[in-house]
Amino acid sequence: PTGNLDLNTGLKIVHLLKDLNIEKGVTVITATHDLKMIDVSDRIVWIRDGVIERLEEKLGIEISEEELEI
């Protein structure tokens, strides 16, 4: 959701989406290659070649260097 935005504006949008989630109970679904979004995500769905590889809750998530390069 922040691909073509400068860093400050991108962070504002990300925090706005998280605030909507917390304060209003809005479900936010994003599709991104930006692994920094994990910081504000409650659940992560990893997809490769159109197939769900795994589903994870944010707690306890560990990202390998290989995944960072995807």
ChimeraX attribute file (.defattr): number of C-alpha atoms within 10 A of each C-alpha:
attribute: neighborCount
match mode: 1-to-1
recipient: residues
	/A:1	14
	/A:2	15
	/A:3	10
	/A:4	8
	/A:5	11
	/A:6	9
	/A:7	11
	/A:8	8
	/A:9	12
	/A:10	15
	/A:11	14
	/A:12	12
	/A:13	15
	/A:14	14
	/A:15	13
	/A:16	12
	/A:17	17
	/A:18	19
	/A:19	14
	/A:20	13
	/A:21	13
	/A:22	11
	/A:23	8
	/A:24	9
	/A:25	10
	/A:26	12
	/A:27	11
	/A:28	10
	/A:29	11
	/A:30	10
	/A:31	10
	/A:32	11
	/A:33	11
	/A:34	12
	/A:35	12
	/A:36	9
	/A:37	16
	/A:38	13
	/A:39	8
	/A:40	13
	/A:41	15
	/A:42	11
	/A:43	14
	/A:44	16
	/A:45	12
	/A:46	14
	/A:47	12
	/A:48	10
	/A:49	6
	/A:50	7
	/A:51	8
	/A:52	10
	/A:53	10
	/A:54	10
	/A:55	11
	/A:56	12
	/A:57	11
	/A:58	14
	/A:59	9
	/A:60	7
	/A:61	11
	/A:62	8
	/A:63	10
	/A:64	8
	/A:65	8
	/A:66	7
	/A:67	10
	/A:68	10
	/A:69	8
	/A:70	9
